[in-house]
Amino acid sequence: MGSGQKDKRTIDETLLIPILEDGKRLYHYTSAAGLQGICGGEFWVTERSFLNDIMEFQVATQIFCEVIDRHMANKTRSEKLKKKVCDEIDRLNTPGMLGEEVAYSGDYVISFSLDNDSILMWSEYSDFYGYCMEFDGEELIETFQSNDSYSFLHGQVVYDHDEQVKIIENTLEMEIMNHEPGFEYLNSWSDLDDLTNENIEDLYLWIAVIINAYNVFFKLECFKGENEYRFVFMSIHDGGRVKENEREKQYFRIKNEVLTPFIKKKIQRLNPLKSVMIGPKNKSDIAEKGLRYFFRNMKLEVNVYKSQMPIRY
């Protein structure tokens, strides 16, 4: 494992995505309506294919192909392995037809930032007029884990290309080159050049699932200013061998003339909410008073203050 990765807490031993450090805060930039809904005990969580980056959930796939090209000299074998993995990732992210036995599912994302009073985040999510909600990260994570422990992941988005490469390399080394059952024929990168068709059939499904998971937490470096931390919920809506009470209802809202799927996630308690900052362009003399009345009505102790960013218009 790379020296930088070694000191970080990660999702688990397979997914080497950094997770929140103790005592860290998470910031959610939103509108007044969004704030009201969250304080009403509910997050609306968008399906991952409908987020703002058109390259969303493709970066890890590209990094995987780059890693394979770097380490495999046998181009015929490498192209076959890449195609099988990429085709399977596409299949995993394509809704099935009605009546199929496979489960219809989706990954849904809540985006937070690790930065408070960020000019980029104000611009992107509220045109400088909205609100920045400050949460105690650990308390908020615990709230969701108590309800969704089997289908909830959280982690820090990785933007640095070299770090992304190292994460994929480390994962493949640890998971398939460490004498794992079923992969005894792989002890080094050079062994990949001798893969048989049968070996590739053994490998591609497992690799596709891992790379698909990394796609959730890898983004292009041009987005690093967001300093994003993600909550990801894996929901099954119908089909498959899933009990009725384990299926989650899918909703749709209209955004920019597009029908956007989302799910509703309950937040059982609002103790994690510590403060709300008012956007720098919101000069209304009653914006702060309205929040104070609102939180008093909900019997919540939440600090309210205005952004110190000196923006006129």
C-alpha positions in Angstrom: 0.0 0.0 0.0 1.3 3.5 -0.8 2.7 5.5 2.1 0.0 8.2 1.8 -2.8 5.7 1.9 -1.4 3.7 4.8 -2.2 6.4 7.4 -5.8 7.0 6.4 -8.9 5.3 7.6 -10.7 3.8 4.7 -14.2 2.3 3.9 -12.8 -1.2 4.4 -9.8 -3.3 3.4 -11.1 -3.6 -0.2 -12.4 -0.1 -0.8 -9.4 2.2 -0.1 -11.5 5.4 0.0 -10.7 7.8 2.9 -13.5 8.2 5.5 -14.2 11.0 7.8 -11.7 11.8 10.6 -12.9 12.1 14.2 -14.3 15.5 15.0 -14.7 16.7 11.4 -17.7 18.7 10.2 -19.7 18.2 7.0 -21.3 21.1 5.2 -24.4 20.9 3.0 -25.2 23.8 0.7 -28.9 24.0 -0.2 -31.9 26.3 -0.8 -34.5 27.4 1.8 -36.8 24.7 0.6 -34.0 22.1 0.9 -33.2 23.3 4.4 -36.9 23.1 5.4 -37.2 19.6 4.1 -34.1 18.3 5.9 -35.1 19.9 9.1 -38.5 18.2 8.6 -36.6 14.9 8.9 -36.0 14.0 5.3 -33.2 14.1 2.7 -34.1 13.8 -1.0 -31.3 11.8 -2.4 -30.6 11.9 -6.2 -29.8 8.9 -8.3 -26.1 9.0 -9.2 -26.5 9.2 -13.0 -28.3 12.6 -12.6 -25.5 14.5 -10.8 -23.8 17.6 -12.2 -20.6 16.0 -13.8 -21.1 14.4 -17.2 -18.1 12.2 -16.5 -19.7 11.1 -13.2 -19.1 7.4 -12.5 -16.7 6.8 -15.4 -13.4 7.9 -13.9 -12.5 4.7 -12.1 -13.3 2.7 -15.2 -10.8 4.8 -17.2 -8.2 4.5 -14.4 -8.7 0.7 -14.4 -8.1 0.6 -18.2 -5.0 2.8 -17.7 -3.6 0.5 -15.0 -4.2 -2.6 -17.2 -2.4 -1.0 -20.1 0.5 0.0 -17.9 1.0 -3.5 -16.5 0.0 -5.9 -19.3 2.2 -6.4 -22.3 -0.1 -9.0 -23.9 -2.5 -6.6 -25.7 -4.9 -9.3 -26.9 -5.4 -10.5 -23.3 -5.6 -6.9 -21.9 -8.2 -5.8 -24.4 -10.3 -8.8 -23.7 -10.1 -8.3 -19.9 -10.9 -4.6 -20.3 -13.9 -5.2 -22.5 -15.4 -7.8 -20.3 -15.0 -5.5 -17.2 -16.3 -2.4 -19.0 -19.3 -4.3 -20.5 -20.2 -5.6 -17.1 -20.0 -2.2 -15.5 -22.3 -0.9 -18.2 -24.7 -3.7 -17.5 -24.7 -3.0 -13.7 -25.7 0.6 -14.4 -28.4 -0.1 -17.0 -32.0 -0.5 -15.8 -33.4 -3.9 -16.7 -36.7 -4.5 -18.5 -40.0 -4.9 -16.6 -40.6 -8.6 -15.7 -36.9 -9.5 -15.5 -35.9 -11.5 -12.5 -32.9 -9.3 -11.8 -33.4 -6.6 -9.2 -34.0 -3.0 -10.4 -31.8 -0.9 -8.2 -29.8 2.3 -8.0 -27.2 4.2 -6.1 -28.3 7.5 -4.6 -25.9 10.2 -3.4 -26.0 13.1 -0.9 -23.2 15.5 -1.5 -21.5 17.3 1.4 -18.4 19.5 1.4 -15.5 19.5 3.9 -15.3 23.3 3.3 -17.3 26.0 5.0 -18.2 29.3 3.4 -16.9 28.1 0.0 -17.3 30.5 -2.9 -17.5 27.5 -5.3 -20.2 25.7 -3.3 -22.3 28.9 -2.8 -22.2 29.5 -6.6 -22.9 25.9 -7.6 -25.8 25.1 -5.2 -27.5 28.3 -4.2 -26.4 31.2 -6.4 -25.0 32.7 -3.2 -28.6 33.1 -1.7 -29.1 29.8 0.0 -27.9 28.2 3.2 -24.9 26.2 4.4 -25.9 23.6 7.0 -23.1 22.5 9.3 -23.3 18.9 10.7 -21.3 16.9 13.1 -20.0 14.3 10.7 -19.9 11.3 13.1 -23.3 12.0 14.5 -24.9 12.3 11.1 -23.2 9.1 9.9 -24.5 7.2 13.0 -28.0 8.4 12.2 -28.0 6.9 8.8 -26.1 3.7 9.8 -28.7 2.8 12.3 -31.3 2.6 9.5 -29.2 1.6 6.5 -26.2 -0.3 7.8 -26.4 -2.9 5.0 -26.8 -0.5 2.1 -25.0 2.7 3.2 -21.5 3.8 2.3 -19.7 7.1 2.9 -16.3 8.4 1.9 -14.3 11.3 0.6 -14.2 11.9 -3.1 -10.7 11.3 -4.6 -9.7 13.8 -7.3 -5.9 13.3 -7.7 -5.1 11.1 -10.7 -2.0 9.6 -9.3 -3.8 8.7 -6.1 -6.6 7.1 -8.1 -4.1 5.0 -9.9 -2.4 3.9 -6.7 -5.7 3.0 -5.1 -6.7 0.8 -8.0 -3.3 -0.8 -8.2 -3.2 -1.5 -4.4 -6.7 -3.0 -4.5 -5.9 -5.4 -7.3 -2.6 -6.4 -5.7 -4.2 -7.0 -2.3 -7.4 -8.7 -3.6 -6.2 -10.9 -6.4 -2.4 -11.2 -6.1 -2.3 -12.2 -2.4 -3.2 -15.8 -2.9 -6.9 -15.2 -2.6 -9.0 -18.4 -3.1 -9.7 -18.9 -6.7 -7.0 -16.6 -7.9 -3.9 -18.7 -7.1 -2.7 -18.3 -10.7 -2.1 -14.6 -10.1 1.0 -13.7 -7.9 2.3 -10.7 -9.8 1.3 -8.2 -12.5 3.3 -10.2 -15.1 0.9 -13.2 -14.5 -1.9 -11.2 -16.1 -0.3 -11.7 -19.5 -0.9 -15.4 -19.2 -4.6 -15.2 -18.4 -6.7 -17.8 -20.2 -10.3 -17.2 -21.3 -11.4 -19.2 -18.3 -9.3 -17.0 -16.0 -10.8 -13.9 -17.4 -14.3 -15.3 -16.8 -13.3 -15.9 -13.2 -11.9 -12.3 -12.8 -14.1 -9.9 -14.7 -17.2 -10.0 -12.5 -15.3 -9.4 -9.3 -13.2 -6.6 -10.8 -16.3 -4.9 -12.3 -18.1 -4.8 -8.9 -15.0 -3.2 -7.3 -14.4 -0.7 -10.1 -18.1 0.2 -10.1 -17.8 1.0 -6.4 -14.8 3.2 -7.0 -16.7 5.0 -9.7 -18.9 6.4 -7.0 -15.9 8.1 -5.2 -13.6 9.1 -8.1 -14.0 12.4 -9.9 -11.9 14.5 -12.3 -9.3 16.8 -10.8 -11.1 19.9 -12.1 -13.8 19.3 -9.5 -11.4 19.2 -6.5 -12.5 22.6 -5.3 -15.8 21.0 -4.2 -13.8 18.9 -1.6 -16.8 16.6 -1.6 -17.7 14.0 1.0 -20.4 11.5 -0.2 -23.1 9.5 1.4 -24.2 6.7 -1.0 -27.4 4.6 -0.5 -27.8 1.4 -2.5 -31.5 0.9 -3.0 -33.5 -1.9 -4.6 -36.9 -0.9 -6.1 -38.4 -4.1 -7.6 -37.5 -7.5 -9.1 -35.0 -10.0 -7.9 -35.2 -12.0 -4.7 -35.9 -9.1 -2.4 -38.6 -9.0 0.3 -41.3 -6.4 -0.2 -40.3 -4.6 3.0 -36.7 -4.2 1.7 -37.8 -2.5 -1.5 -37.5 1.2 -1.6 -39.9 3.6 -3.3 -38.5 5.6 -6.2 -39.7 9.2 -6.7 -39.3 11.7 -9.5 -38.9 15.5 -9.5 -38.5 17.9 -12.4 -35.2 19.7 -12.6 -34.2 21.7 -15.7 -37.0 20.0 -17.7 -35.6 16.5 -16.8 -37.3 13.9 -14.8 -34.8 13.1 -12.0 -35.2 10.0 -9.8 -34.6 10.2 -6.1 -35.4 8.5 -2.9 -36.4 9.8 0.5 -34.1 9.1 3.5 -35.4 9.8 6.9 -33.2 11.4 9.5 -34.4 10.3 12.9 -32.9 13.1 14.9 -31.5 16.6 14.1 -28.9 16.6 16.9 -26.1 16.5 14.2 -27.1 19.9 12.9 -24.9 22.5 14.6 -25.3 25.7 12.6 -26.7 27.3 9.5 -24.9 30.0 7.5 -26.9 32.4 5.4 -25.6 32.9 1.8 -23.5 36.1 1.1 -26.0 37.6 -1.3 -28.9 37.2 1.0 -29.1 40.7 2.4 -32.6 40.5 3.6 -32.9 41.8 7.2 -35.4 39.0 8.0 -33.5 36.0 6.7 -31.7 35.5 10.0 -34.8 36.3 12.0 -36.8 33.8 10.0 -34.3 31.0 10.7 -34.3 31.8 14.4 -38.1 31.7 14.5 -38.0 28.4 12.5 -35.6 26.7 14.9 -37.4 28.0 18.0 -40.6 26.6 16.6 -38.9 23.2 16.1 -37.4 23.4 19.6 -33.9 23.1 18.2 -30.7 24.9 19.3 -28.9 25.8 16.1 -26.5 28.6 15.7 -27.4 31.0 12.9 -25.0 33.5 11.3 -24.3 35.2 8.0 -21.5 34.4 5.5 -18.5 36.8 5.8 -17.8 36.6 2.1 -17.8 40.2 0.8 -19.9 39.8 -2.4 -22.0 42.7 -3.6 -23.7 41.2 -6.6 
